Amino acid sequence: MSIWDELTGQSEAIAVFRAAAERELARPDGSQGAAAGSSGSMTHSWLITGPPGSGRSNLAFAFATALLSPGTEDGDEATRRQVAARTHPDLGVLSTERVIISIEEVRALVATSHFSPSVGRYRVMIIEDADRMTERTSNVLLKALEEPPPRTVWILCAPSEADLIPTVRSRVRSVRLRVPAVADVAELISRRDGVDADVATRAAREAQSHIGMAHRLATNEQARDRRERTLREALGIRTVSDAVIAAGALLETAADDAKAITEERDAEERESALRSLGVEPGGTIPPALRGQLKSLEEDQKRRSTRSLRDGLDRIMVDLLSLFRDILLVQLGAESEPVNLEILDRIRAAARASTPAQTLATLDAIATARRRIDNNVAPALALEAMLITARRVDA
């Protein structure tokens, strides 16, 4: 099976990277081509942009596998396993589960980018969520992009070019991904995860072609229950009091979701850290080692904060799909609803309000997302948002 088979709905982008990999593997000296603008040409730095769930990281790692595999752009089995485990000696990866990427993390990655390849023709450095770098941190990376080692390839991933500072954008070749079709995502989920085709199609539609979320909805019953509760809470709002209660319920749902994702991993990390420090389970931690554990706990708190924000954002994306469906019904549009299984309730909600009210709610959801991203208290942002979602039964 080809390394490109796990990617779906991105044939144009795949063609660009396959051509670049094929051209470089055909070069006898392993040197990089200089032209960055022509189709299929190679450059030392790439930016993959696209909406969440479009497969940015998957494409980055597929390209890395092609470049690191000896003699084949489809990837040999040993290289595939090493890249998948992030253990290949010529691969550097920076991803974060916190709100921002720290300047120290980028400096460490830049330092390793200057090493010569140890087993292959290239060193490949990947930064996922490059949009989470501050301007100061981006300037550290900028120096590496301006004067890169001759056999190092940088691959950055971000939602859009506008999420990076102009000086970084000017030094990368950008490849944009599109939103894959629901049918393509459903086919991938069904084939890869062994899920029933109808379940995969519903998950892909409700995830709005977000591959990661479609996988979770198709394989995790709790995720499906969370989504159903979110829509039920929003459709049940009749008064300001209902809005306040619903905001609390949604915040609790997001917190439970974040806890389920991080709790088990936090415990495993702590146990592993104690074991590496030579502390028996349940034993007393020596004072000299407490600083290391405190640093780990601070990292876990930052990860928990990001996980909660991601959970809240998923809830608001679900609400956007709900009120989008209500607006389509109100306007008599013939587009297929995202939430097809609750179409009767959507029609009832459409009768209980006007298109202007629904548009106001959609605007309020977008505002709430910005407020939470700017550190406004989530409870207040959700309450203000849901007050606009009040409906009076016809």
C-alpha positions in Angstrom: 0.0 0.0 0.0 1.3 3.5 -0.9 2.0 6.1 1.8 -0.4 8.4 -0.1 -3.4 6.0 0.4 -4.2 7.4 3.8 -4.9 10.8 2.3 -8.3 11.6 0.9 -9.7 14.3 -1.3 -6.3 16.0 -1.9 -5.2 14.7 -5.3 -3.8 18.0 -6.5 -1.6 18.5 -3.4 -0.5 14.9 -3.4 0.6 15.2 -7.0 2.8 18.2 -6.1 4.6 16.4 -3.3 4.9 13.1 -5.2 6.5 14.9 -8.2 8.9 16.7 -5.9 9.9 13.5 -4.1 10.3 11.6 -7.4 12.5 14.3 -8.9 14.7 14.5 -5.8 15.1 10.7 -5.5 16.1 10.6 -9.2 19.0 13.1 -8.6 22.2 11.1 -8.2 24.0 13.5 -5.8 21.0 14.1 -3.4 21.3 17.8 -3.9 18.1 19.9 -3.9 16.6 21.6 -7.0 16.7 25.3 -6.8 13.5 26.3 -8.5 10.6 26.6 -6.1 7.8 27.9 -8.3 7.4 25.3 -11.1 5.1 22.3 -10.6 6.9 19.3 -9.2 10.0 21.3 -8.2 11.7 20.9 -4.9 12.4 23.6 -2.3 13.9 23.5 1.2 10.8 24.8 3.0 7.1 24.1 2.6 3.9 25.3 4.1 0.8 23.1 4.1 -2.3 25.0 4.8 -6.0 23.9 4.9 -9.0 23.8 7.2 -8.9 21.7 10.4 -9.2 18.0 9.7 -8.1 18.3 6.0 -5.1 16.1 6.6 -2.2 18.7 6.8 -0.1 16.6 9.2 -0.8 13.4 7.4 0.4 14.9 4.1 3.5 16.3 5.8 4.5 12.9 7.2 3.7 11.1 4.0 6.1 13.6 2.2 8.7 13.1 4.9 8.5 9.3 4.4 9.0 9.6 0.7 12.1 11.8 1.2 13.6 9.6 3.9 12.9 6.3 2.2 15.9 4.9 0.2 15.2 4.7 -3.5 11.4 4.8 -3.5 8.9 7.7 -3.2 6.2 5.3 -2.0 8.2 4.6 1.2 9.8 1.4 2.4 8.3 -0.5 5.3 11.1 0.2 7.8 11.0 4.0 7.1 7.2 4.0 7.4 7.3 2.4 10.8 10.0 4.8 12.0 8.2 7.9 10.8 4.9 6.7 12.2 6.6 6.2 15.6 8.5 9.6 15.2 11.7 7.7 15.8 13.5 8.1 12.5 17.0 9.6 13.2 16.7 12.1 10.3 13.2 13.3 11.3 12.5 16.2 13.7 9.0 16.9 14.8 7.6 19.8 16.8 3.9 19.5 17.9 2.3 21.0 20.9 -0.7 20.2 23.0 -0.5 23.5 24.7 -1.9 26.9 23.7 1.4 28.1 22.1 4.7 26.7 20.9 7.5 28.0 23.1 10.6 29.7 21.8 12.8 27.1 23.6 11.1 24.3 21.6 11.8 26.1 18.3 15.4 26.8 19.2 16.0 23.1 20.0 14.5 22.1 16.7 16.5 24.6 14.8 19.7 23.4 16.5 19.0 19.8 15.4 18.2 20.9 11.8 21.9 21.7 11.3 22.9 18.0 11.8 23.8 16.1 8.6 21.5 13.2 7.7 22.6 10.0 9.4 21.0 7.3 7.3 19.3 9.1 4.3 19.6 11.9 1.9 17.8 14.5 3.9 16.9 15.7 7.4 13.2 16.6 7.5 11.9 19.0 10.1 8.1 19.2 10.7 6.3 21.8 12.7 2.6 21.0 13.3 0.3 23.9 14.3 2.9 26.5 13.2 0.2 29.1 13.7 0.7 28.7 17.5 4.1 30.4 17.3 4.3 34.0 18.6 6.1 36.6 16.4 9.2 36.4 18.6 9.3 32.6 18.2 8.6 32.8 14.5 11.7 35.0 14.1 13.9 32.2 15.6 12.6 29.9 12.9 13.0 32.6 10.2 16.8 32.5 10.6 16.8 28.8 9.9 14.6 29.3 6.8 16.8 32.1 5.5 20.1 30.1 5.7 19.1 26.4 5.7 21.6 23.6 5.6 21.8 22.2 2.0 20.1 18.8 2.9 17.4 19.9 5.4 13.8 20.2 4.4 11.3 22.2 6.5 7.6 21.4 6.4 5.2 23.7 8.3 1.5 23.1 8.9 -1.1 25.8 9.6 -4.7 26.6 8.8 -3.8 29.5 6.5 -0.9 31.5 5.2 -2.3 34.5 7.2 -1.5 32.7 10.4 2.2 33.1 9.9 4.2 36.3 9.8 4.9 37.8 6.3 8.6 37.1 6.5 8.1 33.4 7.1 5.4 33.2 4.4 7.9 34.7 1.9 10.4 31.9 2.4 8.2 28.9 2.0 6.4 27.2 -0.8 2.7 27.0 0.1 0.4 24.1 -0.8 -3.2 24.5 0.1 -5.5 21.6 0.9 -9.3 21.8 0.3 -12.2 20.4 2.4 -12.5 16.7 1.3 -15.9 15.5 0.2 -18.1 13.7 2.8 -18.1 10.6 0.6 -14.3 10.5 0.4 -14.0 10.9 4.2 -16.6 8.2 4.8 -14.8 5.8 2.4 -11.5 6.4 4.3 -13.1 5.8 7.7 -14.9 2.7 6.6 -11.9 1.2 5.0 -9.3 2.1 7.6 -11.3 1.6 10.8 -13.6 -1.2 9.7 -16.7 0.9 10.4 -20.1 0.2 8.8 -20.6 2.4 5.7 -23.8 4.1 7.0 -22.1 4.9 10.4 -19.0 6.3 8.6 -21.2 8.4 6.3 -23.1 9.9 9.1 -19.9 10.6 11.1 -18.2 12.2 8.1 -21.3 14.4 7.5 -21.7 15.5 11.1 -17.9 16.1 11.4 -18.2 18.3 8.2 -15.4 16.3 6.6 -13.0 16.8 9.5 -11.1 13.5 9.2 -10.0 13.2 12.9 -13.5 14.1 14.2 -15.2 11.8 11.8 -13.0 9.0 13.1 -13.9 9.8 16.7 -17.6 10.1 16.0 -17.6 6.8 14.1 -15.6 4.8 16.7 -16.5 6.5 20.0 -20.0 6.3 21.4 -19.3 8.9 24.1 -18.3 11.4 21.4 -21.6 10.8 19.7 -23.5 11.2 22.9 -21.6 14.5 23.6 -22.6 15.9 20.3 -26.3 14.9 20.7 -26.4 16.5 24.1 -25.0 19.7 22.7 -27.7 20.0 20.0 -30.4 19.0 22.5 -29.3 21.7 24.9 -29.3 24.4 22.2 -32.7 23.4 20.8 -34.2 23.5 24.3 -33.4 27.2 25.1 -36.6 29.3 25.6 -35.6 31.8 28.2 -32.5 33.6 29.5 -32.5 31.2 32.4 -32.4 28.3 30.0 -29.4 29.9 28.2 -27.5 30.2 31.4 -28.2 26.6 32.4 -27.3 25.4 28.9 -24.0 27.3 29.0 -23.1 25.5 32.2 -24.1 22.1 30.8 -22.0 22.7 27.6 -19.0 23.8 29.7 -19.3 20.7 31.8 -19.6 18.5 28.6 -16.4 20.1 27.2 -14.6 19.6 30.5 -15.6 16.0 30.7 -14.4 15.5 27.1 -11.1 17.1 27.8 -10.6 15.1 31.0 -11.3 11.8 29.2 -8.6 12.7 26.6 -5.9 13.9 29.1 -6.5 12.1 32.4 -5.1 8.6 31.3 -2.2 10.1 29.5 -1.3 12.4 32.5 -1.2 9.3 34.8 1.0 7.4 32.4 3.4 10.3 32.0 3.7 10.7 35.8 4.3 7.0 36.3 6.9 7.0 33.6 8.7 10.0 35.0 8.7 8.5 38.5 10.1 5.3 37.2 12.8 7.0 35.2 13.8 8.9 38.4 14.0 5.7 40.4 11.0 6.4 42.7 8.9 3.4 43.6 5.1 3.7 43.1 3.6 5.3 46.2 7.1 6.2 47.5 8.2 9.6 48.8 9.6 11.9 46.2 13.0 13.3 47.3 13.1 17.2 47.5 15.7 17.3 44.8 13.4 15.7 42.3 10.3 17.7 43.0 11.2 20.4 40.6 11.2 18.0 37.7 7.8 16.7 38.6 6.4 20.2 39.1 7.6 21.1 35.5 5.8 18.0 34.2 2.6 19.0 36.1 2.8 22.5 34.6 3.0 21.1 31.1 0.0 18.9 31.8 -2.0 21.8 33.0 -1.2 23.8 29.8 -2.2 20.7 27.8 -5.4 20.5 29.7 -6.2 24.1 29.0 -5.7 23.6 25.3 -7.8 20.4 25.4 -10.7 22.3 27.1 -10.5 25.0 24.5 -10.5 22.5 21.7 -13.5 20.8 23.3 -15.4 24.1 23.5 -14.5 24.9 19.9 -15.8 21.5 18.8 -19.1 22.3 20.6 -19.4 25.6 18.8 -18.6 24.0 15.4 -21.5 21.6 16.1 -23.8 24.6 17.0 -22.8 26.4 13.8 -23.9 23.3 11.8 -27.2 23.2 13.7 -28.1 26.9 13.1 -26.8 26.6 9.5 -29.4 23.9 9.0 -32.1 26.0 10.6 -31.3 28.9 8.3 -31.3 26.6 5.2 -34.8 25.4 6.2 -36.0 29.0 6.8 -34.7 30.1 3.4 -36.0 27.1 1.5 -32.6 26.0 0.3 -32.3 22.5 -1.0 -28.8 21.7 0.4 -28.6 18.6 2.5 -28.6 19.3 6.2 -25.6 18.3 8.3 -27.8 17.1 11.1 -30.1 15.0 8.9 -31.2 12.7 11.8 -33.0 15.5 13.7 -34.5 17.2 10.7 -38.0 17.4 12.3 -36.6 19.3 15.3 -34.7 21.6 13.0 -37.9 22.4 11.1 -39.7 23.1 14.3 -36.9 25.5 15.4 -37.0 27.2 12.0 -40.7 27.9 12.5 -40.0 29.4 15.9 -37.7 32.1 14.7 -36.8 34.3 11.7 -33.8 34.1 9.4 -32.6 37.4 11.0 -32.6 35.8 14.4 -30.7 32.7 13.1 -28.1 34.9 11.5 -27.7 36.8 14.8 -27.1 33.5 16.5 -24.5 32.4 13.9 -22.7 35.8 14.5 -22.8 35.2 18.2 -21.2 31.8 17.9 -18.4 33.3 15.8 -17.9 36.0 18.4 -17.8 33.5 21.3 -15.1 31.6 19.5 -13.0 34.7 19.2 -13.6 35.7 22.9 -12.6 32.3 24.2 -9.5 32.4 22.0 -8.7 35.8 23.6 -9.0 34.3 27.2 -12.5 35.5 28.0 -14.1 33.3 30.7 -15.7 30.5 28.8 -18.9 30.5 30.9 -19.5 34.2 30.2 -18.8 33.8 26.4 -21.2 30.8 26.2 -23.9 32.5 28.1 -23.8 35.6 25.9 -23.8 33.3 22.9 -26.7 31.1 23.9 -29.0 34.0 24.9 -29.3 34.8 21.2 -30.4 31.2 20.6 -33.8 31.5 22.4 -36.7 30.2 20.4 -40.4 30.4 21.1 -42.4 27.4 19.9 -44.8 28.3 17.1 
